[in-house]
Amino acid sequence: MTDPTSTSEPAAISAPHTPPRHSPRWIIGILCLGAVVFGGGYYFFQHYQGSMTPAAAAAPAAPPPVTVAKPLVKEITEWDEFTGQFAAVDSVEIRARVSGYLESIHFTDGQMVKEGDLLFVVDPRPFEITLTSAQAALNSAQARFDLAKQQLARADKLKKSDFVSQSTFDERQQEMLSAAADAEVAKAAIASAKLNLSFTRVLAPMSGRIGNHQVSVGNLITGGDGGDAMALATIVSLDPIHLNFDVSEQDFLAYQRAAASGRLTSARDQKLKVSAHLTDEKDWPLQGTMDFVNNEVDRTTGTIRARAVFPNEKLLITPGQFGRVRIPGSDPYDAVLIPDSAILSDQSQKIVMTVAGDGTVAPRVIRPGPLIDGLRVVREGLTGDDQIVIDGLLRARPGAKVAPTVGKIDAKPEN
């Protein structure tokens, strides 16, 4: 059954939705922009193509500059240095030979004295009395001797006439001999008394500087030849003066071997020249000779005592002062010298940087020696013809090239 309200025409079918088409002008704009970008990139690539090649990007840097020089070759003598202490060649403690009261002092503490100068006087009166008594004893003994001699002469005459027995003659002879012996004893007593009297005047046994007096006037001093005699003062000699120092067993053995092979003068030779200076000096103004080397090594310290002697005309050095002494460690020879600043450390090795003729850096292991005139001795590893880097070590790399500038190594003598 048909709806009366419907029409006879069929219903219209709607068409599907389609997007609107772009405007031709918008498409043209996009194409133009792409052309501009492409053209600009192509121009940039073409313009900078030469400067962006791999060779230009990895261009080598210029070789770094360094300063090189040949080692200094100079005739030197190696020296070994030791610390020592000055000591007087002679030192005497002044002690009285006799006991008594100290009567006077005849010096100023610390002054220079000469041998034979009067230093102390012990009260001489008791010794004068002893001398007088000894002289009286001699007179008595001499009188007895004279009498015994006369009696013996009489007895001899009477014996010839048999008026004196042989026993009486023998008694007279023994009395004379006893009197003669008593006279000799008295003479010895006089000599002893004179000697003791002379000991009351204490004289300087040598020249030198005397210390302070240990006993004041009025004190009773103990004298004698034993160890109980009281020390009154001390005198030390000043010119010349000794310098005592200790040498290690290793150094001493090296000297012994060098001397045995003829490469070095023996340290026991008193003609061996040495130098020294005081603690406030840098050069070596004191010139002396070796004086003594001990006959054994100290087992507790492993050192041996040595001694040198130096002149001290100006009396500048005082016993007890410390000094520095140097002794030859070699005979003169041509040494290779370089500055310490040119040496590098590689663990236990010492290295210097050498530069070949084409500027290539090559490390060289060396064996350094002592410091001479501000430069280090090279015992092994270098010759006088090698070129070493003395400035710019941080820029020198093994195997790399450098731009060397020629410099010079100069010594700085210490004296």
Secondary structure, 3 states (H helix, E strand, C coil): CCCCCCCCCCCCCCCCCCCCCCCHHHHHHHHHHHHHHHHHHHHHHHHCCCCCCHHHHCCCCCCCEEEEECCEEEEECCEEEEEEEEEECCEEEEECCCCEEEEEECCCCCCEECCCCEEEEECCHHHHHHHHHHHHHHHHHHHHHHHHHHHHHHHHHHHHCCCCCHHHHHHHHHHHHHHHHHHHHHHHHHHHHHHHHHHCEEECCCCEEECCCCCCCCCEECCCCCCCCCEEEEEECCCCEEEEEEEEHHHHHHHHHHHHCCCCCCCCCCCCEEEEEECCCCCCCEEEEEEEECCCCECCCCEEEEEEEECCCCCCCCCCCEEEEEEECCCCEEEEEECHHHCEEECCEEEEEEECCCCEEEEEEEEEEEEECCEEEEEECCCCCCCEEEECHHHCCCCCECEEEECCCCCCCCC
